[in-house]
Amino acid sequence: MPPADPRMSLDRFDDLELRALPGGALLYVAAGRRARARGLAGLAGLAADRALLLAPCRSVHTFGMRFALDLLWLDGAGDVVRLDACVPPRCLRSCRRARAVIEASAGCGERFAAAIRPATSLGATFSTIPAADA
């Protein structure tokens, strides 16, 4: 069997911070430029209990994606300001009020929104996120 393509495996997120959210959801944190650029492109899918946080970020594209996404846009305090559901591959989305975005598999966005609504561990983190360039 040929070796697995590392771009198709979640192993590429091993060096990212992994945060546990209420309800068992897990959030990979892509805070550096390189980690944000890698994103989810090329992956075959993402488990329903996992998502990727891109910070700072107020615009994303789904070129190179192989599955649809739910996008949760967060303000500087970590509060959800918008949810874009079932964004298909080959699209561009942005939110000027956002300072970060959570990318989850389509249909899983509400689960992550509910997990962060109490502002458990995300609020303090997002209060320090600078405005992304428009």
C-alpha positions in Angstrom: 0.0 0.0 0.0 1.4 3.4 -0.9 2.1 5.9 1.9 -0.7 8.2 2.8 -0.5 11.7 1.4 0.1 14.0 4.5 -2.1 16.7 3.0 -5.1 14.3 3.3 -4.5 13.4 6.9 -5.2 15.2 10.2 -1.7 14.4 11.2 -0.7 17.8 9.7 -2.5 19.4 12.7 -0.4 17.6 15.3 1.7 20.7 15.9 -1.5 22.9 16.5 -3.0 23.6 19.9 -6.0 21.4 20.5 -8.8 22.8 22.7 -11.5 20.7 24.3 -14.9 22.4 24.3 -18.0 21.6 26.3 -19.9 18.6 24.9 -16.7 16.8 23.8 -16.0 19.0 20.7 -12.4 19.6 19.8 -11.0 22.7 18.2 -7.6 22.9 16.4 -6.2 26.4 16.7 -4.4 27.7 13.6 -2.9 31.0 14.8 0.2 31.2 12.6 0.3 32.2 9.0 1.5 28.8 7.8 -1.1 26.9 9.8 -3.9 29.1 8.5 -2.7 28.7 4.9 -2.8 24.9 5.2 -6.3 24.9 6.5 -8.6 22.0 5.6 -8.0 22.0 1.8 -7.4 18.6 0.4 -8.8 16.7 3.3 -11.4 14.0 2.5 -13.5 15.1 5.5 -13.5 16.2 9.1 -15.1 14.4 12.1 -18.3 16.0 13.4 -16.6 16.6 16.8 -13.6 18.5 15.3 -13.2 22.0 13.8 -10.4 24.4 12.9 -10.1 27.9 14.3 -8.4 30.4 12.1 -7.3 33.5 14.0 -7.0 36.3 13.0 -9.3 35.9 10.0 -12.2 37.6 8.4 -12.2 36.0 4.9 -11.9 32.4 3.8 -12.1 30.5 0.5 -13.1 26.9 -0.1 -11.0 26.3 -3.2 -9.3 22.9 -2.9 -12.0 21.7 -0.4 -13.5 18.2 -0.9 -16.5 18.8 1.4 -18.9 21.6 2.5 -18.3 23.6 5.6 -20.2 25.5 8.3 -18.3 28.8 9.0 -18.8 30.4 12.5 -17.6 34.0 12.4 -16.4 35.3 15.8 -15.9 38.8 17.0 -12.9 40.0 19.1 -14.6 38.8 22.3 -15.1 35.3 20.9 -18.9 35.7 20.3 -20.5 34.2 17.2 -21.6 37.1 14.9 -22.7 34.9 12.0 -23.0 31.3 10.9 -22.7 30.5 7.2 -24.1 27.0 6.8 -23.2 24.4 4.1 -20.7 26.5 2.2 -19.7 24.3 -0.8 -16.2 24.0 -2.3 -15.0 26.7 -4.6 -16.5 29.7 -2.8 -15.3 32.8 -1.0 -16.9 34.1 2.2 -16.0 37.0 4.4 -17.4 38.8 7.5 -16.1 42.3 8.2 -17.2 42.2 11.9 -15.2 39.0 12.4 -11.8 38.6 14.0 -11.7 34.8 13.7 -13.6 31.9 12.0 -14.3 28.3 13.0 -14.4 25.9 10.1 -16.5 22.8 10.8 -18.1 20.1 8.6 -21.4 21.1 7.1 -24.2 20.5 9.6 -21.9 20.7 12.7 -21.7 24.5 13.1 -24.6 24.7 15.6 -22.8 22.2 17.8 -19.7 24.4 17.9 -21.8 27.6 18.3 -23.5 26.0 21.4 -20.2 24.9 22.8 -18.7 28.4 22.7 -21.7 30.5 23.6 -21.0 30.3 27.3 -17.6 32.0 26.4 -15.9 29.2 28.3 -12.2 29.4 27.3 -12.4 31.4 24.1 -13.4 34.9 25.3 -10.0 35.8 26.8 -8.2 34.5 23.7 -10.2 36.5 21.3 -10.0 39.8 23.2 -6.3 39.9 22.2 -6.8 39.1 18.5 -5.9 42.1 16.3 -8.1 43.2 13.4 -7.3 41.2 10.3 -6.4 43.2 7.2 -9.5 43.6 5.0 
